[in-house]
Amino acid sequence: MKKSLLLIFSLLASLSLFAQETVTEPAAAPQGEPAAPTFQQGEADNDWTVSVGVAYRNFHRPQMKSGATPSFQNFVLDDATGSYWEPTNENLEKAWNSRYPGLEAGVNRLSFGDLQGSQGSGRGTYGLREQMAPAVGFSTGLWSQDNLDLQLVANFQYYTLGTQAGGSAAGAFVSSYDRFVSKVDSVFTPSDVKIPGQGGAGSVLLDSKVKFDMDLYVLDLGVSLGYNLDNGLRAYVAAGPTLSVADMESTSYAGITTGEQRIGNRDRANETEFNWGLYASAGAGYWFNEAIGLSAELRYDKGLGDVGTRYVSQSLNSFGGMMKLQMRF
């Protein structure tokens, strides 16, 4: 992106210098010959105009939601650590010894818990650099009368966007209860009956993270109605349809941490979507001479629906603007 902007600014500077050098008084016509026609600034014409510059769009923050965290059932609680563990014989022994140290056999209560998987959600953010893009356009005259003219206009913009969102939460997210557990010859056997808990309750750390990258290609085709002043200034409004191509990649991680155990779900979701929309703009252009000019406009884009993956939803509705160097052929 930096290389693209550097190339654009270099081109703008070079063409501006060229424009200043070419603004000279027309040479006098030889005696006996009619003077060559000169360019009338602000005059409407049917020439092709090509423009290059930069665009900016204030994109809405994307809505991001992770996949579900892992869930578990019948994990045993170790009172010494406050953590839930898979009910293997080894982990049942640890939980037993934490609650009943020195008890070699018998039937006693141990605490267990269930965790239902949940999703994390949040909003990403974009920086200024990501909301700027190179822009290329063209226009040609369709109609003119007096100081008014109507032009066919088109533009192309290319944005590269990237963001991520995540978070974590700790608390008693587990449904806890007790079971009677028997210990015979160091073998632990939980009963199948859940009973109201009398022991403590542990906690589980939940965390999630979603990463999103998008290449956005925007094409528009519209008409521009302008009013031309004699000093080379043209004020205009423009509107038309847009087609946005969003090439998107997203990754999701959602995990739980209980004790020294970290269990997570990772997934990837990639999508390429086509989104039709509309735009409207208002701006002005100034011609330094018959070949070189500069234009600036404010613009609003509206997408017909959002784009995204199953983890991210991105609105294409946005205010923005463009500044471009114009070259008439």
C-alpha positions as CSV (number, residue, x, y, z in Angstrom):
1,M,0.0,0.0,0.0
2,K,2.8,2.4,0.9
3,K,4.5,1.7,-2.5
4,S,1.2,2.4,-4.3
5,L,0.7,5.7,-2.5
6,L,4.3,6.7,-3.2
7,L,3.9,6.0,-6.9
8,I,0.7,8.0,-7.0
9,F,2.1,11.0,-5.2
10,S,5.2,10.9,-7.5
11,L,3.0,10.8,-10.5
12,L,0.9,13.7,-9.2
13,A,4.0,15.8,-8.6
14,S,5.5,15.1,-12.0
15,L,2.3,15.9,-13.8
16,S,1.8,19.1,-11.8
17,L,5.3,20.3,-12.8
18,F,4.5,19.5,-16.4
19,A,1.2,21.4,-16.2
20,Q,3.1,24.5,-14.8
21,E,5.6,24.4,-17.6
22,T,3.0,24.1,-20.3
23,V,0.9,27.1,-19.2
24,T,2.4,29.7,-21.7
25,E,1.1,32.3,-23.9
26,P,0.1,31.0,-27.4
27,A,2.6,31.9,-30.1
28,A,1.4,34.6,-32.4
29,A,0.2,33.4,-35.8
30,P,2.2,34.4,-38.9
31,Q,1.0,37.5,-40.7
32,G,-1.8,36.7,-43.1
33,E,-2.9,33.5,-41.3
34,P,-5.8,33.1,-38.8
35,A,-4.8,32.6,-35.2
36,A,-4.8,29.0,-33.9
37,P,-7.8,28.2,-31.7
38,T,-7.1,28.4,-28.0
39,F,-8.5,26.3,-25.1
40,Q,-11.5,27.9,-23.4
41,Q,-11.4,27.0,-19.7
42,G,-14.6,25.5,-18.4
43,E,-15.8,24.6,-21.9
44,A,-17.7,21.3,-22.1
45,D,-16.3,18.8,-24.6
46,N,-16.4,15.1,-25.6
47,D,-12.7,14.4,-25.0
48,W,-11.7,11.5,-22.8
49,T,-10.4,12.3,-19.4
50,V,-8.3,9.9,-17.3
51,S,-7.7,10.6,-13.6
52,V,-5.4,9.0,-10.9
53,G,-5.3,9.7,-7.2
54,V,-6.3,8.5,-3.8
55,A,-9.6,7.6,-2.2
56,Y,-10.7,7.4,1.4
57,R,-13.6,5.5,3.0
58,N,-14.6,5.6,6.6
59,F,-15.6,2.0,6.9
60,H,-17.9,0.8,9.8
61,R,-16.2,-1.4,12.4
62,P,-16.8,-5.0,11.5
63,Q,-18.9,-7.2,13.7
64,M,-16.9,-10.3,14.7
65,K,-18.1,-13.5,16.4
66,S,-15.9,-16.6,17.2
67,G,-16.8,-20.2,17.0
68,A,-18.0,-22.0,20.1
69,T,-15.6,-22.8,22.9
70,P,-15.2,-26.5,23.8
71,S,-17.8,-27.9,26.2
72,F,-17.5,-30.7,28.8
73,Q,-19.7,-32.9,31.0
74,N,-19.1,-34.7,34.3
75,F,-15.6,-33.1,34.8
76,V,-14.5,-33.6,38.4
77,L,-13.5,-30.6,40.6
78,D,-10.1,-30.6,42.3
79,D,-10.6,-28.4,45.4
80,A,-6.9,-27.8,45.8
81,T,-6.6,-26.1,42.4
82,G,-10.3,-25.0,41.8
83,S,-10.0,-26.6,38.4
84,Y,-12.2,-29.1,36.6
85,W,-10.6,-32.2,35.1
86,E,-11.6,-35.1,32.9
87,P,-12.9,-37.8,35.3
88,T,-10.1,-40.3,34.8
89,N,-9.1,-42.5,37.8
90,E,-6.0,-40.5,38.3
91,N,-7.9,-37.2,38.4
92,L,-10.6,-38.7,40.6
93,E,-7.9,-39.7,43.0
94,K,-6.5,-36.2,43.1
95,A,-9.9,-34.7,43.8
96,W,-10.6,-37.3,46.5
97,N,-7.2,-36.7,48.2
98,S,-7.9,-32.9,48.1
99,R,-11.2,-33.3,49.9
100,Y,-10.6,-36.4,52.0
101,P,-6.9,-36.6,52.7
102,G,-5.8,-39.9,54.2
103,L,-9.2,-41.7,53.6
104,E,-8.3,-45.0,52.0
105,A,-11.7,-46.3,51.1
106,G,-15.4,-45.6,51.3
107,V,-18.2,-43.7,49.6
108,N,-18.2,-39.9,49.6
109,R,-19.3,-36.8,47.7
110,L,-17.2,-35.2,45.0
111,S,-18.1,-32.1,43.0
112,F,-18.5,-32.3,39.3
113,G,-19.5,-29.8,36.6
114,D,-20.8,-29.3,33.0
115,L,-19.8,-26.5,30.7
116,Q,-21.8,-25.5,27.6
117,G,-19.8,-24.0,24.8
118,S,-20.2,-20.3,24.1
119,Q,-19.1,-17.7,21.5
120,G,-17.1,-14.6,22.0
121,S,-18.0,-11.4,20.1
122,G,-16.6,-8.0,19.5
123,R,-15.8,-5.3,16.9
124,G,-12.7,-4.8,14.9
125,T,-11.1,-1.5,14.0
126,Y,-9.3,-0.1,10.9
127,G,-6.4,2.3,10.7
128,L,-6.2,5.3,8.4
129,R,-3.8,3.6,6.0
130,E,-6.2,0.7,5.5
131,Q,-9.1,3.0,4.7
132,M,-7.1,4.7,1.9
133,A,-6.8,3.3,-1.6
134,P,-5.4,4.1,-5.0
135,A,-8.1,5.3,-7.4
136,V,-8.3,5.4,-11.2
137,G,-11.1,6.9,-13.2
138,F,-12.2,8.1,-16.6
139,S,-14.9,10.4,-18.0
140,T,-16.2,11.6,-21.4
141,G,-18.8,14.2,-22.4
142,L,-22.4,13.1,-23.2
143,W,-24.2,16.5,-23.6
144,S,-23.5,20.2,-23.1
145,Q,-25.5,23.4,-23.3
146,D,-24.2,26.8,-22.2
147,N,-22.4,26.3,-18.9
148,L,-24.0,22.9,-18.2
149,D,-22.7,19.5,-19.2
150,L,-23.4,15.8,-18.6
151,Q,-20.5,13.3,-18.5
152,L,-20.2,9.5,-18.3
153,V,-17.9,8.7,-15.4
154,A,-16.3,5.5,-14.0
155,N,-13.9,4.8,-11.1
156,F,-11.9,1.9,-9.7
157,Q,-10.6,1.6,-6.1
158,Y,-8.6,-1.1,-4.3
159,Y,-8.6,-1.4,-0.5
160,T,-6.6,-3.8,1.7
161,L,-8.2,-4.2,5.1
162,G,-7.2,-6.2,8.2
163,T,-8.3,-6.3,11.8
164,Q,-8.8,-8.7,14.7
165,A,-10.8,-8.8,17.9
166,G,-10.8,-11.0,21.0
167,G,-11.1,-11.2,24.7
168,S,-11.3,-13.4,27.7
169,A,-13.5,-13.8,30.7
170,A,-13.1,-15.7,34.0
171,G,-15.8,-16.8,36.3
172,A,-18.1,-19.6,37.5
173,F,-19.4,-20.6,34.0
174,V,-19.8,-24.2,35.1
175,S,-23.1,-25.9,36.2
176,S,-21.8,-27.7,39.3
177,Y,-23.3,-30.6,41.3
178,D,-22.2,-33.5,43.4
179,R,-22.0,-37.3,42.8
180,F,-21.3,-40.0,45.3
181,V,-18.0,-41.7,44.4
182,S,-16.8,-45.0,45.8
183,K,-13.2,-45.9,46.4
184,V,-12.2,-49.6,46.5
185,D,-8.6,-50.7,46.1
186,S,-7.7,-47.3,44.7
187,V,-10.4,-47.6,42.0
188,F,-12.9,-44.7,41.9
189,T,-16.4,-45.2,40.6
190,P,-18.8,-42.2,40.4
191,S,-22.6,-42.8,40.7
192,D,-24.9,-41.9,37.9
193,V,-27.1,-39.7,40.0
194,K,-26.6,-35.9,40.3
195,I,-27.3,-34.4,43.7
196,P,-27.2,-30.7,44.9
197,G,-23.7,-29.6,45.4
198,Q,-22.3,-29.2,48.9
199,G,-18.7,-28.6,47.9
200,G,-17.1,-25.7,46.3
201,A,-17.3,-24.5,42.7
202,G,-14.4,-23.9,40.4
203,S,-14.0,-21.4,37.5
204,V,-13.0,-21.7,33.9
205,L,-11.3,-19.1,31.8
206,L,-12.9,-18.6,28.4
207,D,-11.0,-16.8,25.6
208,S,-11.6,-16.1,21.9
209,K,-10.0,-14.4,19.0
210,V,-11.1,-13.6,15.4
211,K,-8.8,-12.3,12.6
212,F,-10.1,-10.8,9.4
213,D,-8.4,-9.8,6.2
214,M,-10.2,-8.4,3.1
215,D,-9.1,-7.2,-0.4
216,L,-11.9,-5.0,-1.7
217,Y,-12.2,-4.0,-5.4
218,V,-14.8,-1.3,-6.1
219,L,-16.0,-0.4,-9.6
220,D,-18.6,2.3,-10.3
221,L,-20.2,3.7,-13.4
222,G,-22.4,6.8,-13.3
223,V,-23.2,10.2,-14.7
224,S,-21.9,13.6,-13.6
225,L,-23.9,16.8,-14.0
226,G,-21.6,19.8,-13.9
227,Y,-21.6,23.6,-14.1
228,N,-18.6,25.2,-15.8
229,L,-17.2,28.6,-14.9
230,D,-15.1,30.7,-17.2
231,N,-12.0,30.4,-15.0
232,G,-11.7,26.6,-15.5
233,L,-13.6,25.5,-12.4
234,R,-16.3,22.8,-12.8
235,A,-18.7,22.0,-9.9
236,Y,-20.6,18.8,-10.2
237,V,-22.7,16.1,-8.7
238,A,-22.5,12.4,-9.7
239,A,-24.3,9.2,-9.0
240,G,-24.6,5.6,-10.2
241,P,-24.3,1.9,-9.4
242,T,-21.3,0.2,-7.9
243,L,-20.0,-3.4,-7.9
244,S,-17.7,-4.4,-5.0
245,V,-15.7,-7.6,-5.0
246,A,-14.7,-8.7,-1.5
247,D,-12.0,-11.4,-1.2
248,M,-12.1,-12.3,2.5
249,E,-10.2,-14.6,4.9
250,S,-11.0,-15.1,8.6
251,T,-9.8,-17.3,11.3
252,S,-11.4,-18.1,14.7
253,Y,-10.1,-19.5,17.9
254,A,-12.2,-20.2,21.0
255,G,-10.8,-22.0,24.0
256,I,-11.1,-22.8,27.7
257,T,-8.5,-23.0,30.4
258,T,-9.0,-25.0,33.6
259,G,-6.0,-25.6,35.7
260,E,-3.1,-26.5,33.4
261,Q,-5.4,-27.7,30.7
262,R,-6.0,-25.5,27.6
263,I,-8.5,-26.8,25.2
264,G,-9.4,-24.9,22.0
265,N,-11.3,-25.0,18.7
266,R,-9.7,-23.4,15.6
267,D,-11.3,-22.8,12.3
268,R,-10.9,-20.9,9.1
269,A,-13.6,-19.4,6.8
270,N,-12.8,-17.8,3.5
271,E,-15.3,-16.1,1.1
272,T,-15.4,-14.2,-2.1
273,E,-18.6,-12.1,-2.5
274,F,-20.0,-9.7,-5.1
275,N,-22.0,-6.8,-3.7
276,W,-24.0,-4.4,-5.8
277,G,-24.6,-0.9,-4.4
278,L,-25.1,2.8,-5.2
279,Y,-23.0,5.9,-4.8
280,A,-23.5,9.7,-4.8
281,S,-20.9,12.4,-4.8
282,A,-20.4,16.1,-5.0
283,G,-17.2,17.9,-5.9
284,A,-15.3,20.3,-8.1
285,G,-12.5,20.1,-10.6
286,Y,-10.1,22.8,-11.9
287,W,-8.2,22.7,-15.2
288,F,-4.8,24.3,-15.1
289,N,-4.6,24.2,-18.9
290,E,-6.2,22.1,-21.7
291,A,-4.5,18.9,-20.6
292,I,-4.0,18.9,-16.8
293,G,-6.5,19.4,-13.9
294,L,-7.2,18.5,-10.4
295,S,-10.5,17.3,-8.8
296,A,-11.8,16.6,-5.3
297,E,-15.1,15.2,-4.2
298,L,-17.1,14.0,-1.2
299,R,-18.8,10.7,-1.6
300,Y,-21.3,8.3,0.0
301,D,-21.4,4.5,-0.8
302,K,-24.2,2.2,0.1
303,G,-23.9,-1.5,-0.3
304,L,-27.0,-3.6,-0.9
305,G,-26.4,-5.8,2.1
306,D,-23.2,-6.7,4.0
307,V,-20.3,-8.9,3.1
308,G,-18.5,-11.3,5.4
309,T,-17.8,-14.9,6.5
310,R,-19.5,-16.9,9.2
311,Y,-17.2,-15.2,11.7
312,V,-17.3,-11.6,10.4
313,S,-19.9,-9.2,9.0
314,Q,-18.7,-6.0,7.2
315,S,-21.0,-3.2,6.1
316,L,-20.0,-1.4,2.9
317,N,-22.0,1.8,3.8
318,S,-19.5,4.6,4.2
319,F,-18.7,8.3,3.7
320,G,-15.5,9.1,2.0
321,G,-13.9,11.1,-0.7
322,M,-11.4,11.2,-3.6
323,M,-8.7,13.5,-4.8
324,K,-7.3,12.9,-8.3
325,L,-5.2,14.5,-11.0
326,Q,-7.0,14.7,-14.3
327,M,-5.5,14.4,-17.8
328,R,-7.5,15.2,-20.9
329,F,-6.8,13.4,-24.2
